[in-house]
Amino acid sequence: MSRYRTDDIIYALATPWGSAALAIIRISGSGSHALLAPYFSKSEALRSAKNATLLHGYLCDQEGRRIDEVVLAVNTKGHGYTLEEAVEITCHGSLSVITELLDLLSSIGMRSAEPGEFTFRAFLSGRIDLTQAEAVHELVEAQSPVARAHALARLDGGLKEKLNGMKNTLLALLAPVEVQLDYSEDELDEFVFPDELLDSLLDDLGRLLASYAIGTLYKSGARIVLAGATNVGKSSLFNLLLKEERSIVSPVRGTTRDYIEADLLLEGIPIRLYDTAGLRESGDEIEREGIRRSEHLIGGADLVIHLLDSTEEDVDRAFDGRTIVVYNKADLRRPPEGVLAISAATGEGIGDLLSEVARRLKRGVEGVDESRIVIQSKRQADALLAAEAALKGVKEDLQAALPLDIVAVGLNEALHHLGLITGEVTPNDILESIFSNFCVGK
């Protein structure tokens, strides 16, 4: 972790770079109060401040000129986000003020923080484990209320507590095995491995692993493409779903010549929705390029809503499993029985369409309890898979009546992989990869 030193004082802007009513600058590191005090109008109050104190005054440059009226939130060692001495400066959100304050902190010997460095220091101090550190980033990146709720549950220590329970179970499995190995020559009671406890642990691991699919769905969402021939109502449906006039709607065929995209939420799932050019043979070079792009989008979509015109078309070809075939203009002519029918003009059938979309997106994760702890980190999922594989290997070793020292190796391997998730045994290169993806100031 060469980029992340812990023996100096760091600072960073914790709010977006831009003009606003207020901005917040974070400072953390031993000696930060004393270093900042000479430039604060109430310097002695800062030097002697108790934890969780708010101080109102002025920050001045090195010539004593006032830069801005500020409020300092002071944390003493052992408290606050990093458990180090820390100050949060709330100032006015003028770019001029922000720039001058950051320049002041640099000029008096503080260092601009690396991405995620405040959270890294919180992790090193033991205030949070690695699952909670990742949850900080996941919370910042959350695109939906559901993803936010999942991240908050992990930040609150839900995943940490779950993993600690699994590690305690593993230790309960490992301890009697180690006793047998250490005292094999002594007279001990006949050893019976607790198979039921191992099976219970494998069940817990399986449920947690199953939650990765739902976590990924709510984190990354889905790409949904509206496809079909010209003038079937793709743009009308696009506007209806967005509840705004984004696409041009016209009776002229080929009006949409390039795709248009927008974001929406469906049952908490982030959706990137695409309105595409109508699929047909065309002699217009620009329209042909739009159709080529549409076909490319269809190929990479998670779900395709293929619209047909109830007044003109019947299904005359097969579609793949990603495609929902929908008859539009059902208000003008009733489509065949048993098909999904809508009217983008009147809104008829839209609820049924959205329900079918949500059902398709959640297919394969219906049994996952979304109210329980959910993971969305591939790193965590990979470590859980490795732990599961190690424990399944232990089960096979026991069934084959292999020596207990081999069983102990498998149990220790599973324990190692669970430790990787919480950060107890995580190599530095993995830590740097995780924290470098954070925003500066977090």
C-alpha positions in Angstrom: 0.0 0.0 0.0 2.7 2.4 -1.0 0.2 5.1 -2.0 -1.4 5.1 1.5 0.8 6.4 4.3 -0.6 6.7 7.8 2.0 8.8 9.5 0.9 12.2 8.1 -2.1 14.5 7.9 -4.4 14.2 5.0 -7.2 16.4 3.6 -9.8 16.3 0.8 -12.9 18.0 -0.4 -15.8 15.7 0.7 -18.5 17.4 -1.4 -18.7 17.7 -5.2 -16.4 20.2 -6.9 -18.6 23.0 -7.9 -20.5 26.0 -6.7 -22.9 25.3 -3.9 -24.3 26.8 -0.7 -21.9 24.9 1.5 -18.9 22.6 1.1 -17.1 20.2 3.4 -13.3 19.6 3.7 -12.1 16.7 5.7 -8.8 16.5 7.6 -7.4 13.5 9.5 -4.1 12.7 11.2 -2.2 13.0 14.4 -1.4 16.7 15.2 -4.0 18.1 12.8 -5.6 20.3 15.5 -2.4 22.0 16.4 -1.3 22.4 12.8 -4.6 24.1 11.8 -5.0 26.2 15.0 -2.8 29.1 14.1 -4.9 29.8 11.0 -8.3 29.7 12.9 -9.6 32.8 14.6 -10.2 30.8 17.8 -7.0 28.9 17.9 -6.9 28.1 21.6 -10.4 26.7 21.5 -9.3 24.4 18.7 -6.2 23.2 20.5 -8.2 22.4 23.7 -11.4 21.2 22.0 -13.1 18.1 23.4 -14.5 15.4 21.1 -17.6 16.2 19.0 -17.1 20.0 19.5 -18.4 22.5 16.9 -16.4 25.7 16.6 -17.5 28.8 14.7 -14.9 31.3 13.5 -12.7 32.3 10.5 -9.9 30.5 8.7 -7.2 32.9 7.6 -4.3 32.6 5.1 -0.6 32.7 6.2 -0.7 36.5 6.1 -3.7 36.6 8.5 -6.3 37.6 5.8 -9.6 36.0 6.3 -10.5 33.3 3.7 -14.0 32.4 4.9 -16.3 32.1 7.9 -16.5 28.4 8.8 -17.7 25.8 11.3 -15.2 23.2 12.5 -16.4 19.8 13.6 -13.6 18.4 15.9 -12.9 14.8 16.7 -10.2 13.8 19.1 -8.1 10.6 18.8 -10.2 7.4 19.3 -13.3 9.0 17.9 -14.8 9.9 14.5 -14.6 8.1 11.2 -10.9 7.3 11.2 -10.4 7.2 15.0 -7.6 9.7 14.4 -7.5 13.4 15.3 -9.8 14.9 12.7 -11.5 18.1 11.6 -14.3 18.7 9.2 -14.5 22.2 7.8 -17.9 23.4 6.7 -17.4 26.5 4.5 -19.3 28.4 1.9 -19.4 26.6 -1.4 -17.7 29.2 -3.6 -15.0 27.7 -5.8 -12.7 30.6 -4.8 -13.2 29.7 -1.1 -12.7 26.0 -1.7 -9.5 26.6 -3.7 -8.0 28.9 -1.2 -8.7 26.6 1.8 -7.2 23.6 0.0 -4.2 25.6 -0.9 -3.8 26.7 2.7 -3.9 23.1 4.0 -1.3 22.1 1.4 1.0 25.0 2.2 1.0 24.3 6.0 2.2 20.7 5.5 -0.9 18.6 5.0 -1.2 16.1 2.1 -4.0 15.7 -0.4 -5.7 12.4 0.3 -5.7 9.5 -2.2 -9.1 8.0 -3.3 -10.6 6.1 -0.4 -7.8 7.0 2.0 -10.1 8.1 4.9 -12.0 4.8 4.7 -8.6 2.9 4.5 -7.5 4.6 7.7 -10.8 3.6 9.3 -10.2 0.0 8.2 -6.6 0.0 9.5 -7.7 1.4 12.9 -10.3 -1.5 13.3 -13.3 0.8 13.2 -14.7 -1.1 10.3 -13.9 -4.4 8.5 -13.4 -4.8 4.8 -17.0 -5.6 4.1 -18.1 -2.4 5.7 -15.4 -0.4 3.9 -16.7 -1.8 0.6 -20.2 -1.0 1.7 -19.2 2.7 2.0 -18.3 2.7 -1.7 -21.4 0.6 -2.6 -23.6 3.1 -0.8 -22.1 6.1 -2.7 -22.6 4.2 -6.0 -26.1 2.9 -5.2 -28.5 3.6 -8.1 -31.7 2.5 -6.4 -33.4 2.5 -3.0 -33.0 -1.3 -2.8 -29.3 -1.2 -3.6 -28.9 1.6 -1.0 -30.8 -0.4 1.7 -28.6 -3.5 1.0 -25.4 -1.4 1.2 -26.6 0.2 4.5 -27.2 -3.2 6.0 -23.7 -4.2 5.1 -22.3 -0.9 6.4 -24.2 -1.5 9.7 -22.2 -4.7 10.1 -24.8 -7.2 9.0 -22.4 -9.1 6.6 -19.6 -8.9 9.2 -21.8 -10.4 11.8 -22.9 -13.2 9.4 -19.3 -14.0 8.5 -18.2 -14.0 12.1 -20.9 -16.5 12.8 -19.6 -18.7 10.0 -16.0 -18.4 11.2 -17.1 -19.4 14.8 -18.8 -22.5 13.3 -15.7 -23.3 11.4 -13.6 -23.0 14.5 -16.1 -25.3 16.3 -15.5 -27.8 13.5 -11.7 -27.4 13.5 -11.0 -27.4 17.3 -11.9 -31.1 18.0 -10.0 -32.1 14.8 -6.9 -30.3 16.1 -7.3 -32.0 19.5 -7.4 -35.4 17.9 -4.3 -34.6 15.9 -2.4 -33.2 18.9 -3.3 -36.0 21.3 -3.7 -38.9 18.9 -1.5 -41.2 21.1 -3.4 -40.5 24.2 -6.6 -42.2 25.2 -9.4 -40.1 23.9 -13.1 -40.8 23.4 -13.9 -42.1 20.0 -14.1 -39.1 17.7 -17.3 -38.4 15.7 -17.1 -35.5 13.3 -20.1 -33.2 13.6 -21.5 -33.7 10.0 -24.7 -31.8 10.8 -22.8 -28.7 11.7 -20.8 -28.9 8.5 -24.0 -29.3 6.5 -25.6 -26.3 8.2 -22.5 -24.2 7.4 -22.7 -25.2 3.8 -26.3 -24.2 3.7 -25.5 -20.8 5.1 -22.8 -20.3 2.6 -25.1 -21.4 -0.2 -27.8 -18.9 0.8 -25.3 -16.0 1.0 -23.8 -16.9 -2.4 -27.3 -17.0 -3.9 -27.8 -13.4 -2.8 -25.0 -12.3 -5.1 -27.4 -12.6 -8.1 -30.0 -10.3 -6.6 -27.3 -7.9 -5.3 -25.8 -7.7 -8.8 -29.3 -7.1 -10.3 -30.0 -4.2 -8.0 -26.5 -2.8 -8.3 -25.9 -3.0 -12.1 -29.5 -3.2 -13.3 -30.4 -4.2 -16.8 -30.2 -3.0 -20.4 -33.6 -3.2 -22.1 -34.1 -2.5 -25.8 -37.4 -1.6 -27.5 -37.2 -3.2 -30.9 -39.5 -3.8 -33.8 -40.5 -2.5 -37.3 -41.0 1.1 -38.1 -44.1 2.8 -36.8 -45.1 0.1 -34.3 -45.1 2.5 -31.3 -41.6 2.1 -29.8 -41.1 5.8 -29.3 -44.6 6.2 -27.8 -43.9 3.4 -25.4 -40.5 4.8 -24.5 -42.1 8.2 -23.7 -44.9 6.5 -21.7 -42.5 4.5 -19.6 -40.3 7.6 -18.9 -43.4 9.8 -18.3 -41.9 12.5 -20.5 -41.6 13.4 -24.2 -38.0 12.2 -25.0 -38.5 10.5 -28.4 -40.1 12.2 -31.4 -43.4 10.5 -32.2 -44.6 10.8 -35.8 -46.7 8.8 -38.3 -43.8 9.0 -40.7 -41.9 5.7 -40.9 -38.3 5.9 -40.0 -38.5 9.0 -37.8 -36.1 7.4 -35.2 -32.8 7.0 -37.0 -30.5 6.5 -34.0 -31.1 5.1 -30.6 -32.1 7.2 -27.6 -31.4 6.0 -24.0 -32.7 7.0 -20.6 -32.7 5.6 -17.0 -35.6 4.5 -14.9 -36.4 2.3 -11.9 -38.6 -0.8 -12.1 -39.4 -2.4 -8.7 -36.1 -1.0 -7.4 -34.1 -2.3 -10.4 -32.0 0.3 -12.3 -33.0 0.1 -16.0 -31.2 1.6 -19.0 -33.9 1.8 -21.6 -33.2 2.2 -25.3 -35.6 3.4 -28.1 -34.2 2.2 -31.4 -34.6 2.7 -35.1 -37.3 0.6 -36.8 -36.0 -2.6 -38.3 -36.7 -2.7 -42.1 -34.9 -2.7 -45.5 -33.9 0.9 -46.3 -32.1 2.6 -49.1 -31.2 5.6 -46.9 -27.6 5.4 -45.8 -28.2 7.2 -42.5 -31.2 5.1 -41.6 -29.3 1.9 -42.4 -26.6 3.0 -39.9 -29.3 3.6 -37.3 -30.7 0.1 -38.0 -27.1 -1.4 -37.7 -26.7 0.3 -34.3 -30.1 -1.0 -33.2 -29.2 -4.5 -34.1 -25.9 -4.2 -32.1 -27.9 -2.9 -29.1 -30.4 -5.8 -29.4 -27.4 -8.3 -29.4 -26.1 -6.9 -26.1 -29.4 -6.4 -24.3 -30.4 -8.2 -21.1 -34.0 -8.0 -22.3 -35.7 -7.1 -25.6 -39.2 -5.8 -25.8 -40.2 -6.6 -29.4 -43.2 -4.6 -30.5 -45.7 -5.8 -33.1 -48.5 -3.8 -34.6 -51.9 -5.3 -33.6 -53.5 -3.9 -36.8 -50.9 -5.3 -39.1 -48.6 -8.1 -37.8 -48.6 -11.6 -36.5 -45.6 -13.4 -35.0 -44.0 -15.2 -38.0 -40.7 -16.1 -36.5 -39.1 -17.4 -33.3 -37.5 -15.2 -30.7 -34.8 -16.0 -28.2 -35.4 -16.2 -24.4 -34.4 -12.6 -23.9 -37.3 -11.3 -25.9 -40.8 -10.3 -24.7 -43.2 -10.1 -27.7 -45.7 -7.4 -27.2 -48.7 -6.4 -29.4 -49.2 -2.6 -29.5 -52.2 -0.6 -30.6 -54.6 -3.0 -28.8 -57.0 -0.1 -28.5 -57.4 -0.2 -32.3 -57.6 -4.0 -32.8 -57.6 -6.8 -30.4 -54.6 -9.1 -30.9 -54.9 -12.9 -30.6 -55.9 -14.4 -27.3 -53.1 -15.3 -24.8 -50.5 -12.7 -26.0 -49.2 -9.7 -24.2 -51.1 -6.7 -25.5 -50.8 -3.0 -24.8 -51.7 0.4 -26.0 -48.9 3.0 -25.8 -51.5 5.6 -26.6 -54.0 4.8 -23.8 -51.7 3.0 -21.3 -53.7 -0.2 -21.5 -51.7 -3.3 -20.5 -48.6 -1.3 -19.4 -48.9 -2.7 -15.8 -48.9 -6.3 -17.2 -45.9 -5.5 -19.4 -43.9 -4.1 -16.5 -44.8 -7.1 -14.3 -43.6 -9.4 -17.0 -40.3 -7.4 -17.4 -39.7 -7.6 -13.6 -40.5 -11.3 -13.6 -38.0 -12.0 -16.4 -35.3 -9.9 -14.8 -35.7 -11.7 -11.4 -35.9 -15.2 -13.1 -33.5 -17.5 -11.3 -33.4 -15.4 -8.0 -37.0 -15.9 -7.0 -36.0 -17.9 -3.9 -33.6 -15.3 -2.5 -34.9 -13.5 0.5 -34.1 -9.8 -0.3 -34.7 -8.8 3.3 -31.7 -10.8 4.5 -28.0 -9.8 4.0 -27.2 -9.5 0.3 -23.8 -9.3 -1.3 -22.9 -7.5 -4.5 -19.1 -7.7 -4.5 -17.5 -10.2 -7.0 -14.5 -10.3 -4.7 -16.7 -11.5 -1.8 -18.6 -13.9 -4.0 -15.3 -15.5 -5.3 -14.0 -15.9 -1.7 -17.3 -17.5 -0.7 -17.1 -19.9 -3.6 -13.6 -20.9 -2.6 -14.7 -21.4 1.0 -17.6 -23.5 -0.2 -15.4 -25.6 -2.5 -13.0 -26.2 0.5 -15.9 -27.4 2.7 -17.3 -29.6 0.0 -13.8 -31.1 -0.2 -13.8 -31.7 3.5 -17.2 -33.5 3.2 -15.7 -35.7 0.5 -12.6 -36.4 2.5 -14.7 -37.5 5.5 -16.8 -39.8 3.3 -13.6 -41.3 2.0 -12.3 -41.8 5.5 -9.1 -39.8 4.8 -6.8 -38.9 7.7 -7.8 -36.0 9.9 -4.8 -33.9 9.0 -6.2 -33.7 5.5 -9.6 -32.7 6.9 -7.9 -30.0 9.0 -6.2 -28.5 5.8 -9.6 -28.1 4.1 -11.2 -26.5 7.2 -8.2 -24.1 7.5 -8.5 -23.2 3.8 -12.2 -22.3 4.2 -11.3 -20.2 7.3 -8.6 -18.4 5.2 -11.1 -17.5 2.5 -13.6 -16.1 4.9 -10.8 -14.0 6.4 -10.1 -12.6 3.0 -13.6 -11.2 2.8 -13.4 -9.4 6.2 -9.9 -8.2 5.5 -8.1 -10.2 8.3 -5.7 -11.8 5.8 -6.1 -9.6 2.7 -2.9 -8.9 0.7 -1.9 -5.3 0.1 -2.4 -5.4 -3.6 -6.1 -6.4 -3.1 -6.5 -3.6 -0.5 -5.1 -1.0 -2.9 -7.4 -2.3 -5.7 -10.4 -1.9 -3.5 -9.7 1.5 -2.0 -8.4 3.1 -5.2 -11.9 2.8 -6.7 -13.3 5.1 -4.0 -13.9 8.8 -4.6 -11.5 11.3 -3.1 -12.7 12.5 0.3 -14.2 9.1 1.4 
